[in-house]
């Protein structure tokens, strides 16, 4: 139990110590955020704020996990997915900065990379860990065997989660704060399941996001960028896969789901009717354009995540 606290604390301290150094370095290299003109006008003032801050999160998580966790196959897989997705995000962020445009990797390039990493995770889970193709069902205390659908299901979970967290990262402190709550919840769950080393990895993420929030709360000094959001999404998905709690993640990470669904609904409805359901998607921008203060939206999404996490824990019957 004590190592869970140590891992959280070390990740937090690493973020606090490296944050100012990395932010200063990003500023010197002019690694500033590119803001789309289509977004809320209030976001234009965020142009030039250092991005790629996810490097700080990944560094903190990796070091803290390696120091306090006994490395087994599950932890190695979780770290691999985190770093691999973070690398994809780093490429994306780098292209945005070098090309001086708001879009980085082509959609097909990003999805191919995500598929390859998710596929490797699924293959190792089945071939090396022998976890089987069963998934836990919340509130029923039973499992469902997905059989041949298991690998496609894993691809959807991992890719969907990483992109959903990426969409959530649109306001100062939003993605980091939501992820703190989700990972604390998952730390309890993994500990209850006996996956102690994986719980250490999970608490390291919570500590890293907590430390990153010191610099990311409104007005943000740094953004995590795709480097951080894709890495965090990949990490959460890996934890869910390794504990067979993919359906729990739908509940606990409900804010990510809502953000992703708002984009899907907006795009689909616009293509069908030429009209919009929301003023703008993802949905946090809808509330911004309705006049809500950025901090109010962020805190309310944190509250919603807390409620959803409690509901998810109730599903552990």
Secondary structure, 3 states (H helix, E strand, C coil): CHHHHHHHHHHHHHHHHHHHHHHHHHHHCCCECCCCCCCCHHHHHHCCCECCCHHHHHHHHHHHHHHHCCCCHHHHHHHHHHHHHHHHHHHHHHHHHHCCCCCCCCHHHHHHHHHHHHHHHHHHHHHCCCCCCEEEECCCCEEEECHHHHHHHHHHHHHHHHHHHHHHCCCCCHHHHHHHHHHHHHHHHHHHCCCHHHHHHHHHHHHHHHHHHHHHCCCCCECCHHHHHHHHHHHHHHHHHHCCCHHHHHHHCHHHHHHHHHHHHHHHHHHHHCCCCCCCCCHHHHHHHCCCCHHHHHHHHHHHHHHHHHHHHHCCC
